Amino acid sequence: MPPLGARERAGLPNSAFAYIDSQGRRMLPIHDEAHVRNALARFSRVSFEDDAGRDRARMRLLKAARKLGIMPLGFVGVQLRPEQKLPRGTVTFALTDIEASTELLQRLGDGYGPVLSQLRRLLRTAVQRAGGREVDARGDELFAAFARAASALDAAVEIQRGVRDHAWTDGVELRVRIGIHTGRPTLTETGYIGLAVHTVARVCTSAHGGQIVISSAGRDALGSSLPEGIALKSLGTWRLNGLRESMELLQVRADDLPDAFPPPRPVAVAGPL
């Protein structure tokens, strides 16, 4: 397929692209048969800002394929049923969100969207590099699944380093908290269900901005696979809100990341045991 020149690309209407992100960048041209076939092949490698954007791009691409009489074998089955690509059995979850996101939204107003888009690209890149799968992205959260606990840890450390080093617009000082937990959830047609999903949410909420907190189950899944320069610090045993059993929480420590944080946030009730 001949490359699409800058002049030709600029002359195409927005409708000739399957995906346009919040910055106005136009991706996946679908104006002719060759580019539709190329977009079908490349779709899974695009970092979409959110699920809604991915769904819109998918439907535009499928519509263009039907119009040209292209039968996207494999694409429909994989892309419309993304849960088939998610790990099963023992899974390690990582959940991220922005600390004080409401205050940040009030401060930035319309500028919040571009900041969130930058963050999501950073998060998705780290998850993909570590071999994880994005499960969901809502508001300022991103939920990812990993077949290996060590991969979740790698992604979390890369995320915190990336957030620290990124030049955020408007002088924003963004702080992201991350929770990691390992369990055996049930994978359904609509995603994961089970106690492990609720637990990683509580673990994440117990963390502070800039901090990575991992449950004892996540620690056990890591075994002796901690990378060089990474250590775990026990934060004590806590009973997290809504969970019957108490658990030990641990902070992930790295020489180049912040290390001093207050005790786990109020979602951890009844105090250390």
ABEGO torsion letter per residue (X at the ends): XBBBBAAAAAABBAAABABBBAAGBBBGBAABAAAAAAAAAAAAABBBABAAAAAAAAAAAAAAAAAAGBBBBGAAAAAABAAAABBBEBBBBBBBBBBGAAAAAAAAEAAAAAAAAAAAAAAAAAAAAAGBBBABBBEABBBBBBABAAAAAAAAAAAAAAAAABBBBGGBBBBBBBBBBBBBBBBBAAEBBEAAAAAAAAAAAABBBGBBBBBAAAAAAAEAABBBGBBBBBAEBBBBBGBABBBBBBBBBBAABBABBBBBBAABBGEBX
